[in-house]
Amino acid sequence: MILGITGNIGSGKSTVAFMFAKLGAQVIDADKIGHGLQKKGTGVYDRLVETFGEQILGQDGEISRSILGGMVFSDPTARLTLNSIMHPMIREEIQKIISQKEENKMVIIDAALLVEAGFLSDIHKLIVVIAKKDIRFMRLIDKGIPRERIISVMQTQSPQIELIKDADYIIDNSKTLGDTEIQVRTIWEELQ
C-alpha cells in the first residue's frame, strides 16, 4: 500500500512520517529527492541555472535553496516555473523507488505539494496533517526561520480546508506528540 502524507509548513508531516517509519513503513521524502536532483552536475541543476540565472548559486557553486526559495515565494510565475521543472522529476524518482519496494511493505510519500503536484493517482490513501496556524508559526520561529519567510510560504500554500477535501485520514498535530502518535497507530492498525 502506498500512502501520501501532506500538510502545510509547520504542520508536522515529517514528524508523522517518522512515526510511520518507526512502525515499519518505508518513507520517501520528496524534499530530499528534490534537493538531490538540484545538486551540481545534474540535468536539473543545469536547467534551474539556465532558467533562473547564476544568482541562485551560493559561494560553493551549488544552488542556494534560500536564494531560490526567496525568489519563488515572492513571485508566483517563478514558483510555477520551478514546480514545472521539479515536480515531474521528483515524481519520476519516487516511482523508481516504489517499483523497487519490498512486497507488502507500506510506503509513505512525504510531500508538501503532494496534491498540487498530481501525486494523488500514485497513492492509495491520503493523510493530511493539520495544526493550528499559530502553532505552526511558532514551530517555524523556534526552528530559526525568519518571520517574513514563514509568512510568504504560508501565503503560497493551499489552505488546510482545501487539503482535507482529498484526505482519507486527517491527523491533528496541534497537541502533544503522544496524541499524534495515537492517531498514527490507529491508522496503521486500520491499514494492516
Secondary structure, 3 states (H helix, E strand, C coil): CEEEEECCCCCCHHHHHHHHHHHCCEEEEHHHHHHHHCCCCCHHHHHHHHHHCHHHECCCCCECHHHHHHHHHHCHHHHHHHHHHHHHHHHHHHHHHHHCCCCCCCEEEECCCCCCCCHHHHCCEEEEEECCHHHHHHHHHHCCCCHHHHHHHHHHCCCHHHHHHHCCEEEECCCCHHHHHHHHHHHHHHHC
